[in-house]
């Protein structure tokens, strides 16, 4: 089957794609994952190169993108802050112009969203957001795929996005890049996010970039936020770049640990997710993250599969 050609697309926020495009990506991810599990060689990105630029380090982001690109037949160039300091060693615009002439895809994991937006504006190839202070679209892509895989996907990988409509996702913790991206996903795909954060760490719908404030509800009590939830999810209390606030955050977030009592407020078959790394005894108790409702290990693996589908789409368009 020949791919359908398309103009250069970037993936900088979750709202960059439509619901219909997500349905396609989830189905492709299911097919690609099934081939991987069956040891079927599938290398549509031969002779393609991915540049990975890390200003924020990450085990899962590096392994999932690097392994995924190699499995798809491509190669990888790995750059850290010692190799490339966006906007410091040279203007971001110049880095974008140079790097994008030498590779076929660029993944950037950095601090301010403005950096990746500036890079993409001057790039000749697709740019993927591996994480910024404001958004983490690849993680939510994996989380939603994991939910569908457990609750609404048949063995052939057929996806019914209507299975997400009316569902409730409880976000317990910091109003951070993950929370912002969950709100974008809710607006596009028709579910509701119950948000509970300590005072002073609330979400900002303007930063989240949503227009429909009806896609989320705010709860002061995290246990109330979890009531009737289909999925309960959280993140570390102190994200990378905010380490100076660690002591203050540990005090502020003390009542926002997802434990068995909190999970009991959700639906009996509710799933638990965490983007990792996790700190047992802080944002989540050991009996929850290691318990039967937890799907964090499927979630972590699925980063690779959805990102392979994403890279295929950005490079080749639709297959079929």
Backbone bond lengths (Angstrom), bond angles and torsions (degrees), N, CA, C in turn:
res aa  C-N    CA-C-N  psi(-1)  N-CA   C-N-CA  omega(-1)  CA-C   N-CA-C  phi
1 X - - - 1.465 - - 1.525 109.80 -
2 X 1.326 117.24 132.61 1.443 121.44 -179.72 1.523 110.83 -86.45
3 X 1.344 115.79 141.55 1.451 118.61 177.43 1.523 111.05 -71.91
4 X 1.312 115.76 156.51 1.450 121.94 176.80 1.525 108.57 -93.10
5 X 1.321 117.73 122.29 1.460 121.51 -177.74 1.529 110.08 -66.79
6 X 1.345 115.70 148.42 1.453 120.02 177.09 1.519 108.66 -151.06
7 X 1.334 116.04 162.43 1.455 121.52 177.65 1.529 109.35 -68.61
8 X 1.325 116.28 164.01 1.460 120.54 179.10 1.526 110.07 -60.78
9 X 1.312 114.96 128.35 1.456 121.57 176.66 1.524 108.93 -119.92
10 X 1.312 116.20 146.58 1.459 121.72 173.20 1.520 108.56 -112.52
11 X 1.335 116.11 159.79 1.467 121.23 175.49 1.522 107.49 -126.58
12 X 1.335 115.63 87.52 1.454 121.99 -173.59 1.525 112.57 -107.86
13 X 1.323 116.01 -24.98 1.460 122.64 175.11 1.520 107.83 -141.82
14 X 1.316 116.48 159.22 1.458 119.98 179.03 1.525 110.45 -61.00
15 X 1.317 117.91 -34.76 1.467 120.47 -176.32 1.527 113.16 -75.68
16 X 1.337 117.51 3.24 1.467 119.84 175.82 1.524 112.41 -69.44
17 X 1.345 117.06 -19.26 1.463 121.28 179.93 1.525 110.16 -116.31
18 X 1.317 115.16 158.20 1.463 121.68 179.07 1.527 110.47 -91.37
19 X 1.324 115.89 169.19 1.469 120.67 176.91 1.522 110.35 -60.30
20 X 1.312 116.52 -39.10 1.471 120.06 -179.32 1.532 110.60 -65.10
21 X 1.318 116.47 -38.58 1.464 119.21 177.50 1.533 111.01 -66.93
22 X 1.322 117.27 -36.20 1.462 119.41 177.73 1.519 111.52 -66.40
23 X 1.322 116.92 -38.09 1.465 119.24 176.66 1.527 109.89 -59.17
24 X 1.332 115.99 -42.29 1.462 120.18 177.84 1.531 110.87 -63.83
25 X 1.340 118.08 -46.91 1.459 121.47 -178.31 1.521 112.14 -61.49
26 X 1.329 116.91 -40.60 1.463 119.80 179.72 1.527 111.05 -65.05
27 X 1.322 116.74 -40.01 1.465 119.70 178.12 1.525 111.03 -66.49
28 X 1.341 116.84 -40.68 1.468 119.78 176.83 1.527 110.73 -64.68
29 X 1.329 117.01 -40.36 1.464 120.11 179.32 1.525 110.64 -61.97
30 X 1.323 116.99 -39.17 1.470 120.70 178.62 1.525 110.90 -64.22
31 X 1.336 116.53 -41.81 1.468 120.51 179.19 1.530 110.26 -65.86
32 X 1.319 116.17 -45.71 1.464 120.82 -178.99 1.523 111.12 -64.51
33 X 1.320 116.93 -39.83 1.465 120.19 178.37 1.527 110.68 -65.70
34 X 1.328 116.95 -42.30 1.468 120.11 179.46 1.531 110.91 -61.56
35 X 1.320 116.80 -41.40 1.468 120.26 177.05 1.526 110.96 -62.87
36 X 1.309 116.68 -40.76 1.459 121.47 179.02 1.528 110.67 -62.15
37 X 1.324 116.69 -45.28 1.459 120.91 -179.10 1.525 112.09 -67.10
38 X 1.323 116.55 -28.30 1.471 121.22 179.64 1.528 112.84 -91.90
39 X 1.344 116.83 7.78 1.467 122.19 -179.71 1.529 112.32 58.05
40 X 1.348 115.09 35.44 1.462 120.25 177.01 1.526 108.98 -91.69
41 X 1.284 116.63 122.44 1.461 121.34 -179.38 1.522 109.63 -67.88
42 X 1.320 116.36 128.66 1.460 121.01 178.63 1.524 107.27 -144.23
43 X 1.327 116.44 107.40 1.463 120.77 -172.78 1.531 111.82 -131.38
44 X 1.329 117.00 70.24 1.462 119.98 -178.93 1.533 113.90 -76.74
45 X 1.343 117.07 -9.80 1.465 119.96 -176.67 1.530 112.21 -109.25
46 X 1.319 116.39 32.67 1.464 120.38 175.64 1.529 109.86 -59.26
47 X 1.337 113.99 139.59 1.468 121.99 179.88 1.519 112.93 67.32
48 X 1.326 117.87 12.23 1.465 121.02 173.72 1.527 108.56 -101.21
49 X 1.328 116.64 147.29 1.462 121.92 -177.83 1.520 110.52 -124.20
50 X 1.318 115.22 133.04 1.460 123.27 175.45 1.520 109.18 -105.13
51 X 1.336 117.88 125.32 1.458 122.26 170.97 1.525 108.20 -95.69
52 X 1.326 116.58 126.51 1.461 121.90 177.64 1.523 108.18 -110.82
53 X 1.326 116.75 119.06 1.460 122.33 -178.91 1.521 108.55 -110.45
54 X 1.333 116.44 116.42 1.462 121.84 -176.88 1.526 111.12 -113.40
55 X 1.320 116.74 107.24 1.461 121.06 166.00 1.525 109.54 -95.22
56 X 1.324 116.12 -18.41 1.466 122.91 170.03 1.529 106.98 -119.20
57 X 1.307 116.19 124.29 1.467 119.90 -178.28 1.522 110.90 -71.83
58 X 1.339 116.06 155.51 1.461 120.83 176.77 1.519 110.29 -164.85
59 X 1.326 115.93 130.35 1.465 120.79 175.75 1.520 110.80 -69.82
60 X 1.337 116.61 -52.86 1.459 121.32 -173.25 1.526 112.54 -68.39
61 X 1.335 116.81 -40.12 1.462 118.99 -179.29 1.524 110.43 -65.21
62 X 1.333 117.03 -43.81 1.461 118.92 -179.08 1.533 110.99 -66.08
63 X 1.324 117.08 -49.57 1.469 119.67 -176.02 1.526 110.71 -64.37
64 X 1.329 117.22 -43.12 1.463 119.54 -175.84 1.524 111.86 -66.88
65 X 1.332 117.94 -42.67 1.459 119.79 178.80 1.529 111.66 -72.63
66 X 1.332 116.40 -43.61 1.456 119.21 -176.19 1.528 111.25 -67.78
67 X 1.330 117.60 -49.31 1.462 120.28 178.30 1.522 110.59 -62.16
68 X 1.328 116.26 -41.70 1.453 120.02 -179.42 1.516 112.79 -62.12
69 X 1.326 116.77 -43.11 1.462 120.26 -179.74 1.525 110.92 -65.98
70 X 1.331 117.17 -41.99 1.465 119.57 177.20 1.524 111.05 -62.88
71 X 1.323 117.37 -41.56 1.463 120.46 -179.78 1.522 111.60 -64.65
72 X 1.328 116.40 -28.66 1.470 120.38 178.93 1.528 111.94 -85.55
73 X 1.343 115.98 4.56 1.453 119.84 175.13 1.513 115.19 94.60
74 X 1.340 117.81 -0.09 1.451 121.06 -177.98 1.512 113.01 -94.70
75 X 1.322 115.52 -171.89 1.461 121.80 177.52 1.521 109.42 -128.91
76 X 1.330 115.27 168.40 1.463 120.59 -171.59 1.523 110.54 -133.96
77 X 1.328 116.14 138.87 1.457 123.11 169.09 1.520 106.81 -114.09
78 X 1.327 116.72 123.53 1.457 122.28 -175.12 1.522 110.15 -107.01
79 X 1.329 117.62 118.27 1.461 123.15 -179.10 1.527 110.04 -118.52
80 X 1.328 116.78 133.56 1.463 121.93 176.68 1.525 109.30 -112.71
81 X 1.326 116.64 -175.68 1.468 119.99 -179.26 1.519 111.31 -62.13
82 X 1.334 117.65 -26.16 1.451 120.00 177.09 1.508 112.96 -72.34
83 X 1.333 116.72 -22.73 1.464 121.64 -178.41 1.527 112.44 -97.44
84 X 1.312 115.92 -32.95 1.462 119.91 -174.65 1.525 109.22 -151.34
85 X 1.337 116.44 112.79 1.459 121.18 177.93 1.522 107.93 -110.05
86 X 1.321 115.01 101.02 1.460 119.87 -172.08 1.522 111.09 -60.87
87 X 1.326 115.03 122.25 1.451 119.75 176.32 1.505 114.63 82.27
88 X 1.346 118.20 -1.37 1.456 120.86 179.54 1.528 110.91 -113.41
89 X 1.319 117.73 -57.29 1.464 120.46 178.12 1.523 110.31 -66.20
90 X 1.326 116.52 -35.83 1.455 122.49 174.79 1.526 107.11 -157.96
91 X 1.326 117.30 162.31 1.470 119.19 179.91 1.526 111.37 -56.99
92 X 1.320 116.13 144.82 1.464 120.90 179.08 1.520 110.63 -56.06
93 X 1.318 115.92 -40.09 1.461 119.74 -178.60 1.526 111.58 -59.68
94 X 1.332 116.23 -39.35 1.465 119.58 -179.87 1.528 110.69 -70.70
95 X 1.335 116.78 -41.01 1.471 119.66 176.97 1.518 110.61 -58.71
96 X 1.319 116.33 -42.56 1.464 120.84 -179.62 1.523 111.04 -63.27
97 X 1.328 116.10 -44.80 1.456 119.98 -178.51 1.522 111.48 -62.25
98 X 1.342 116.73 -39.49 1.462 120.56 -177.50 1.526 111.29 -75.57
99 X 1.340 116.48 -54.85 1.466 120.38 -174.80 1.521 111.35 -60.72
100 X 1.333 117.01 -40.21 1.467 119.39 -175.50 1.521 112.80 -73.13
101 X 1.335 118.34 -9.54 1.460 121.31 173.12 1.525 111.75 -84.09
102 X 1.335 116.47 -11.46 1.460 120.32 -172.73 1.525 113.69 -113.54
103 X 1.320 117.71 -13.00 1.462 121.40 -177.21 1.527 109.22 -132.68
104 X 1.335 115.50 176.47 1.466 120.88 -176.98 1.522 113.78 -108.90
105 X 1.318 115.83 -18.80 1.462 122.67 179.50 1.519 108.40 -147.25
106 X 1.323 116.46 149.58 1.460 120.95 175.06 1.517 109.13 -131.73
107 X 1.332 116.05 128.24 1.462 121.46 171.85 1.525 107.67 -112.68
108 X 1.328 116.88 129.95 1.457 121.61 -178.22 1.527 109.64 -124.12
109 X 1.328 115.22 132.05 1.468 122.28 174.30 1.521 106.12 -121.67
110 X 1.330 116.32 108.15 1.452 119.85 -170.34 1.521 111.15 -144.14
111 X 1.308 117.05 -165.18 1.459 122.44 -175.93 1.529 110.48 -92.66
112 X 1.321 118.72 -85.85 1.457 120.46 -174.12 1.527 112.15 -75.15
113 X 1.322 115.72 138.70 1.460 121.62 176.37 1.526 110.65 -59.64
114 X 1.321 116.71 -30.79 1.463 120.05 -178.92 1.528 112.02 -59.96
115 X 1.347 117.44 -29.80 1.465 120.46 179.12 1.517 111.23 -65.57
116 X 1.323 116.14 -48.08 1.463 118.94 -177.35 1.525 111.01 -71.39
117 X 1.333 116.73 -31.68 1.468 119.81 176.11 1.527 110.31 -64.77
118 X 1.340 116.94 -42.05 1.463 120.92 179.49 1.523 111.05 -66.22
119 X 1.334 116.45 -40.78 1.464 120.57 178.41 1.526 110.00 -61.57
120 X 1.318 116.39 -48.82 1.468 120.91 -177.61 1.527 111.81 -61.40
121 X 1.315 116.61 -35.71 1.469 120.82 -178.49 1.522 111.48 -61.37
122 X 1.333 116.31 -28.95 1.460 120.47 -176.13 1.533 112.53 -112.21
123 X 1.339 117.16 12.80 1.460 121.71 -178.84 1.519 110.97 -94.25
124 X 1.317 116.00 142.81 1.461 122.12 176.38 1.519 111.88 -91.54
125 X 1.341 117.48 -2.11 1.467 122.03 -178.67 1.519 109.23 -131.85
126 X 1.338 117.97 163.75 1.458 120.78 179.90 1.534 112.75 -61.51
127 X 1.314 115.30 141.26 1.463 123.05 178.82 1.531 108.63 -117.76
128 X 1.331 116.14 134.37 1.465 122.74 -178.50 1.522 109.50 -115.41
129 X 1.305 116.00 134.82 1.468 121.95 175.81 1.529 109.27 -82.58
130 X 1.349 115.91 109.11 1.456 120.62 176.07 1.511 112.83 -85.21
131 X 1.302 117.84 -10.23 1.460 127.65 173.75 1.513 108.22 152.88
132 X 1.338 115.77 136.61 1.455 122.89 167.69 1.522 107.79 -133.13
133 X 1.317 116.58 174.96 1.466 119.58 177.08 1.519 112.13 -58.81
134 X 1.341 116.16 -28.52 1.458 120.33 -173.34 1.520 114.51 -95.53
135 X 1.351 118.44 -32.96 1.460 120.75 -172.23 1.524 112.29 -142.50
136 X 1.342 114.85 155.45 1.473 121.14 175.49 1.530 108.52 -142.89
137 X 1.342 117.38 67.33 1.474 119.90 -171.64 1.518 114.98 -65.14
138 X 1.336 118.93 -35.16 1.469 119.59 -178.90 1.524 111.26 -65.59
139 X 1.330 117.31 -33.41 1.456 119.61 178.89 1.527 111.34 -68.58
140 X 1.317 117.15 -43.59 1.468 119.70 179.22 1.518 110.41 -68.34
141 X 1.321 117.60 -32.64 1.461 121.02 173.53 1.525 109.82 -58.04
142 X 1.330 116.62 -44.96 1.464 121.09 178.38 1.515 111.68 -67.81
143 X 1.321 117.39 -39.43 1.465 120.96 -178.60 1.522 111.34 -64.18
144 X 1.308 116.62 -44.28 1.461 120.00 -179.95 1.524 111.56 -67.92
145 X 1.318 116.18 -39.53 1.464 119.16 175.92 1.525 110.29 -60.88
146 X 1.324 116.52 -41.03 1.469 120.84 179.71 1.519 110.80 -64.08
147 X 1.324 116.79 -42.46 1.470 119.48 177.89 1.529 110.24 -61.88
148 X 1.323 116.84 -47.74 1.462 119.94 -179.66 1.520 111.28 -62.68
149 X 1.324 116.61 -38.98 1.457 121.59 179.82 1.516 111.24 -59.94
150 X 1.331 116.57 -37.33 1.462 121.02 -178.80 1.521 113.03 -86.14
151 X 1.334 117.58 -22.11 1.462 118.63 -170.27 1.527 115.20 -125.49
152 X 1.336 118.53 -17.96 1.469 117.00 -171.37 1.518 113.27 -153.08
153 X 1.321 117.84 35.79 1.454 119.40 -179.86 1.526 109.52 -133.46
154 X 1.356 116.17 132.39 1.444 117.82 178.13 1.532 110.31 -85.87
155 X 1.300 117.33 177.95 1.462 121.14 -174.48 1.518 113.11 -64.51
156 X 1.318 116.97 -21.84 1.458 120.67 179.53 1.524 111.85 -87.48
157 X 1.338 116.31 -2.45 1.453 120.22 178.39 1.513 114.23 86.10
158 X 1.330 118.09 11.44 1.455 120.38 177.26 1.524 109.61 -65.40
159 X 1.321 115.98 134.08 1.457 121.61 -174.38 1.518 110.37 -115.53
160 X 1.310 116.55 132.49 1.457 122.45 174.48 1.527 107.29 -116.58
161 X 1.338 116.65 98.45 1.466 119.94 -177.69 1.520 112.37 -65.32
162 X 1.336 116.90 -16.72 1.464 118.83 175.94 1.518 111.20 -62.71
163 X 1.333 116.04 -18.92 1.468 119.51 177.66 1.525 111.70 -65.89
164 X 1.328 116.64 -18.66 1.467 120.14 178.01 1.530 112.55 -87.04
165 X 1.308 116.23 -22.32 1.463 119.40 -176.34 1.526 110.66 -65.92
166 X 1.307 114.91 130.79 1.456 120.65 179.24 1.514 114.22 83.99
167 X 1.335 118.13 -5.75 1.463 120.43 178.77 1.528 109.66 -74.94
168 X 1.323 114.47 161.39 1.466 120.95 -179.47 1.514 109.47 -121.92
169 X 1.322 115.36 125.09 1.464 122.57 174.40 1.513 107.49 -109.07
170 X 1.322 117.11 124.21 1.467 121.25 177.83 1.519 108.92 -95.91
171 X 1.322 116.25 120.02 1.461 121.56 175.73 1.523 107.83 -103.36
172 X 1.321 116.68 117.57 1.462 122.48 -176.46 1.521 108.59 -117.43
173 X 1.327 117.24 115.66 1.457 119.08 177.64 1.510 113.29 137.17
174 X 1.321 116.08 -137.88 1.452 123.17 -173.20 1.526 111.71 -79.08
175 X 1.316 116.10 142.45 1.460 120.67 175.15 1.519 109.96 -82.60
176 X 1.319 116.13 65.70 1.457 122.26 -168.85 1.529 112.89 -105.13
177 X 1.337 116.60 -159.42 1.462 121.05 -178.63 1.521 112.73 -62.28
178 X 1.321 116.78 -34.57 1.465 120.00 177.02 1.524 110.58 -65.67
179 X 1.324 116.56 -46.92 1.467 120.36 179.01 1.520 110.89 -60.22
180 X 1.331 117.46 -43.89 1.465 120.87 178.46 1.525 111.61 -58.33
181 X 1.320 115.66 -41.45 1.462 119.38 -177.15 1.515 111.59 -73.69
182 X 1.332 117.59 -34.79 1.463 120.19 174.28 1.522 110.21 -59.69
183 X 1.337 117.64 -38.90 1.458 120.30 179.68 1.536 111.03 -65.89
184 X 1.324 117.22 -40.65 1.462 119.28 176.41 1.526 110.76 -61.70
185 X 1.321 116.34 -42.98 1.464 119.74 179.97 1.521 111.30 -63.28
186 X 1.316 116.47 -40.59 1.467 120.75 179.96 1.526 110.94 -62.55
187 X 1.323 116.46 -41.23 1.460 120.39 -179.46 1.525 110.99 -64.72
188 X 1.326 116.99 -38.95 1.469 121.12 -176.73 1.520 112.07 -78.41
189 X 1.341 116.58 -38.68 1.467 120.35 -169.77 1.525 114.08 -105.80
190 X 1.322 118.02 -1.61 1.451 120.02 167.69 1.516 117.28 84.73
191 X 1.323 118.33 25.78 1.463 119.70 172.68 1.526 109.23 -112.50
192 X 1.318 117.22 179.93 1.465 122.27 -176.14 1.520 110.00 -120.33
193 X 1.318 116.28 138.93 1.455 121.70 175.96 1.527 109.09 -106.72
194 X 1.326 116.29 124.70 1.457 121.92 171.60 1.526 107.32 -92.59
195 X 1.316 116.29 115.57 1.462 121.16 -174.07 1.519 110.06 -107.45
196 X 1.335 115.54 129.59 1.459 120.47 173.14 1.520 108.63 -133.93
197 X 1.322 115.34 117.18 1.459 121.53 178.94 1.526 109.19 -131.24
198 X 1.322 118.27 155.41 1.464 119.42 173.10 1.523 110.59 -65.28
199 X 1.313 116.09 159.06 1.455 121.20 177.40 1.528 109.54 -60.59
200 X 1.324 115.55 132.09 1.453 120.72 -179.09 1.511 113.69 96.40
201 X 1.336 117.00 -8.10 1.468 121.39 -178.54 1.529 111.21 -125.04
202 X 1.330 115.79 28.20 1.459 120.92 -176.00 1.533 111.65 -70.66
203 X 1.322 114.45 162.44 1.462 120.22 172.62 1.527 109.47 -75.13
204 X 1.304 115.97 156.37 1.460 122.61 174.73 1.524 106.72 -121.18
205 X 1.334 118.78 108.81 1.470 120.25 -176.76 1.525 113.26 -59.24
206 X 1.344 117.18 -23.02 1.467 119.45 177.26 1.525 110.34 -70.90
207 X 1.344 116.69 -40.86 1.460 119.90 176.59 1.524 109.64 -69.47
208 X 1.332 116.23 -39.25 1.463 119.94 178.66 1.521 111.11 -61.66
209 X 1.314 116.59 -27.19 1.457 120.07 175.71 1.509 113.62 77.15
210 X 1.331 116.91 35.34 1.463 120.65 179.13 1.523 110.00 -110.10
211 X 1.308 115.22 153.86 1.463 120.47 177.40 1.521 111.56 -107.97
212 X 1.341 116.69 -21.88 1.457 121.92 -178.53 1.527 109.83 -101.08
213 X 1.319 116.82 94.86 1.468 119.81 -179.48 1.524 111.75 -72.16
214 X 1.320 117.26 -6.42 1.456 120.52 177.03 1.516 113.70 -77.09
215 X 1.338 117.35 -4.09 1.458 120.03 -179.06 1.531 111.86 -83.78
216 X 1.335 117.48 -1.76 1.463 119.24 177.15 1.525 110.88 -145.84
217 X 1.328 114.59 157.92 1.454 122.54 175.84 1.522 108.53 -130.91
218 X 1.309 116.31 144.64 1.460 121.57 -176.71 1.524 109.57 -106.50
219 X 1.333 115.66 135.79 1.458 122.69 179.82 1.528 109.38 -129.46
220 X 1.316 116.42 132.19 1.465 119.73 175.60 1.518 110.81 -72.01
221 X 1.337 115.94 -35.82 1.462 121.67 -178.32 1.527 109.01 -95.09
222 X 1.327 119.07 117.98 1.473 120.09 -178.80 1.520 113.09 -62.96
223 X 1.326 117.62 -27.23 1.467 119.70 178.32 1.523 110.40 -67.36
224 X 1.325 116.90 -37.46 1.461 119.81 176.36 1.522 111.34 -67.45
225 X 1.326 116.28 -35.64 1.463 119.67 178.10 1.519 111.26 -62.65
226 X 1.326 117.20 -30.90 1.463 121.50 -177.55 1.524 113.40 -83.06
227 X 1.331 117.78 -11.94 1.463 120.18 -176.33 1.534 110.41 -61.81
228 X 1.324 115.84 123.11 1.456 121.53 177.26 1.511 114.92 73.33
229 X 1.326 117.96 11.95 1.465 120.52 -177.52 1.526 111.59 -74.66
230 X 1.320 115.46 145.20 1.468 122.21 174.51 1.521 111.28 -88.29
231 X 1.318 115.15 -22.52 1.460 121.69 -179.10 1.520 108.36 -147.19
232 X 1.318 116.22 132.27 1.470 121.89 175.11 1.522 106.97 -115.78
233 X 1.325 116.14 130.83 1.459 119.59 -176.59 1.514 110.89 -143.82
234 X 1.324 115.30 153.79 1.463 120.98 -177.88 1.516 109.31 -151.22
235 X 1.327 115.67 -175.59 1.457 122.85 -178.93 1.527 107.28 -150.92
236 X 1.315 116.29 172.18 1.465 119.95 176.92 1.521 109.48 -59.26
237 X 1.312 116.27 153.97 1.462 120.20 179.54 1.525 112.19 -74.66
238 X 1.309 116.71 -28.61 1.464 120.56 -179.14 1.521 109.10 -122.28
239 X 1.325 116.74 104.62 1.451 120.90 179.20 1.521 110.69 -75.48
240 X 1.335 115.43 160.52 1.460 121.36 179.94 1.526 110.23 -57.64
241 X 1.333 115.10 131.20 1.452 120.63 -177.85 1.509 113.42 101.11
242 X 1.345 116.49 -9.53 1.458 121.15 -178.97 1.536 111.63 -119.03
243 X 1.335 116.08 23.76 1.463 120.69 -174.25 1.521 112.94 -60.84
244 X 1.319 118.55 -28.88 1.466 121.68 179.94 1.527 111.56 -64.02
245 X 1.343 116.75 -20.28 1.464 121.13 -179.04 1.526 112.24 -95.03
246 X 1.322 117.92 6.85 1.457 121.46 -169.83 1.524 113.18 -56.33
247 X 1.326 118.30 -49.17 1.471 121.03 -177.46 1.525 111.13 -62.80
248 X 1.337 116.40 -44.71 1.467 120.07 179.48 1.518 111.04 -64.22
249 X 1.315 116.89 -38.09 1.459 120.64 -179.38 1.536 111.27 -68.49
250 X 1.302 117.60 -39.86 1.466 119.68 179.91 1.524 110.79 -60.58
251 X 1.311 117.33 -35.94 1.460 120.41 176.85 1.524 111.27 -71.99
252 X 1.324 116.48 -44.82 1.467 120.85 -176.49 1.521 112.76 -66.39
253 X 1.345 116.60 -33.63 1.459 121.37 -173.46 1.532 113.57 -95.89
254 X 1.318 117.86 7.54 1.470 120.88 -172.67 1.529 113.47 -54.03
255 X 1.325 118.34 -33.28 1.470 121.50 -178.04 1.532 112.36 -92.63
256 X 1.319 117.00 7.65 1.466 120.63 -177.09 1.527 112.29 -109.95
257 X 1.308 116.10 29.45 1.464 121.30 174.20 1.525 109.19 -84.37
258 X 1.331 117.30 124.04 1.464 120.87 178.40 1.524 107.59 -78.18
259 X 1.326 115.32 105.46 1.460 120.89 179.68 1.528 109.70 -116.99
260 X 1.319 116.61 -175.38 1.466 120.78 -176.71 1.525 111.71 -61.32
261 X 1.336 116.83 -38.04 1.466 120.49 -179.82 1.532 110.66 -64.05
262 X 1.320 116.38 -38.34 1.465 120.01 178.90 1.527 110.44 -70.03
263 X 1.331 117.06 -42.83 1.462 120.48 178.55 1.525 111.15 -63.22
264 X 1.311 117.44 -29.72 1.464 121.26 179.85 1.522 111.90 -65.28
265 X 1.338 117.33 -19.01 1.461 120.64 177.76 1.531 111.34 -77.13
266 X 1.315 116.37 -22.65 1.464 120.79 -179.78 1.523 110.31 -79.48
267 X 1.320 116.83 177.28 1.457 120.60 177.24 1.535 109.53 -62.02
268 X 1.326 117.06 151.18 1.472 119.35 -178.44 1.525 114.00 -56.74
269 X 1.337 116.79 -30.83 1.463 119.65 -179.10 1.527 112.03 -101.61
270 X 1.328 117.56 18.37 1.463 121.01 -179.32 1.522 110.91 -62.49
271 X 1.311 115.64 145.61 1.461 122.01 176.82 1.523 109.57 -96.16
272 X 1.333 115.42 154.46 1.459 120.64 173.09 1.521 109.46 -116.73
273 X 1.340 115.97 135.76 1.459 121.12 177.98 1.523 111.00 -132.01
274 X 1.317 114.06 154.12 1.472 122.75 176.94 1.513 106.10 -152.56
275 X 1.337 118.02 132.95 1.464 120.35 -175.21 1.526 112.79 -76.67
276 X 1.330 118.34 -12.30 1.458 124.66 177.05 1.538 111.69 67.52
277 X 1.330 118.41 151.94 1.467 127.24 2.95 1.523 111.27 -72.72
278 X 1.326 116.53 152.65 1.456 122.62 -177.77 1.522 110.94 -110.23
279 X 1.317 115.20 150.14 1.461 121.62 175.80 1.533 107.75 -118.13
280 X 1.326 115.50 96.40 1.458 119.84 -179.42 1.521 109.92 -61.17
281 X 1.334 114.87 133.76 1.450 120.25 -177.36 1.515 113.17 93.35
282 X 1.338 117.47 -9.66 1.462 120.93 173.81 1.526 108.74 -106.82
283 X 1.341 118.20 -93.42 1.464 119.26 -175.98 1.520 113.34 -77.07
284 X 1.341 117.45 -14.86 1.464 120.88 178.49 1.520 109.13 -150.68
285 X 1.316 115.83 144.21 1.462 120.05 177.34 1.523 109.43 -83.11
286 X 1.324 115.54 155.47 1.467 120.49 -178.19 1.524 111.52 -62.21
287 X 1.349 117.54 -36.72 1.458 119.01 -176.80 1.523 112.56 -70.63
288 X 1.335 117.94 -17.50 1.462 120.92 175.88 1.522 111.03 -86.88
289 X 1.332 117.39 -52.84 1.464 118.98 -176.29 1.524 111.81 -67.71
290 X 1.326 117.11 -27.70 1.462 120.48 178.29 1.523 112.49 -101.72
291 X 1.336 116.09 9.43 1.454 121.01 -175.79 1.520 113.66 -92.43
292 X 1.327 116.97 -178.90 1.472 121.81 -173.51 1.523 114.86 -69.69
293 X 1.328 118.07 -21.38 1.464 119.74 179.98 1.528 112.66 -86.69
294 X 1.310 116.67 -10.55 1.457 121.33 -177.60 1.522 111.49 -78.57
295 X 1.333 115.67 133.51 1.465 121.17 175.81 1.533 109.46 -123.97
296 X 1.333 116.76 28.86 1.460 120.27 -172.98 1.529 112.44 -65.11
297 X 1.327 117.65 -30.09 1.463 118.33 -177.87 1.529 111.10 -77.08
298 X 1.334 117.21 -36.78 1.467 120.33 171.02 1.531 109.55 -62.58
299 X 1.311 115.63 -42.31 1.460 122.26 -179.87 1.534 110.89 -59.55
300 X 1.340 115.87 -44.20 1.464 120.00 -179.67 1.530 110.91 -65.54
301 X 1.332 117.41 -44.99 1.464 120.60 178.81 1.517 111.45 -62.73
302 X 1.327 115.59 -37.69 1.462 119.23 -175.26 1.516 113.55 -68.76
303 X 1.341 117.72 -15.19 1.464 118.85 171.43 1.531 109.56 -54.20
304 X 1.321 116.54 -44.26 1.460 120.31 -177.77 1.526 111.47 -64.90
305 X 1.316 117.39 -44.31 1.462 120.33 -174.90 1.532 112.13 -69.00
306 X 1.339 117.42 -43.19 1.472 118.56 179.91 1.519 110.88 -70.21
307 X 1.325 117.20 -33.35 1.462 119.53 178.96 1.530 111.36 -70.59
308 X 1.330 116.97 -32.03 1.457 119.55 173.79 1.532 109.93 -63.94
309 X 1.318 116.06 -42.98 1.475 119.78 177.48 1.524 110.47 -64.15
310 X 1.329 116.27 -39.11 1.465 121.03 179.23 1.525 111.12 -64.34
311 X 1.339 117.16 -46.75 1.468 120.16 -179.85 1.523 111.21 -64.70
312 X 1.318 116.48 -39.67 1.471 120.37 176.31 1.525 110.00 -59.13
313 X 1.325 117.27 -45.52 1.456 121.75 -177.94 1.522 111.91 -65.58
314 X 1.335 116.35 -44.46 1.456 119.51 -179.03 1.522 112.44 -67.37
315 X 1.339 116.75 -28.86 1.458 120.15 179.95 1.519 113.33 -89.16
316 X 1.315 117.30 -40.60 1.464 120.61 -169.63 1.524 114.66 -115.06
317 X 1.336 116.87 -7.47 1.456 118.26 -174.58 1.526 110.26 74.64
318 X 1.307 115.38 -157.94 1.471 119.72 -178.96 1.519 111.28 -76.05
319 X 1.297 114.59 137.74 1.459 121.44 176.22 1.522 107.69 -95.88
320 X 1.308 117.23 119.87 1.457 118.25 179.74 1.525 111.49 144.03
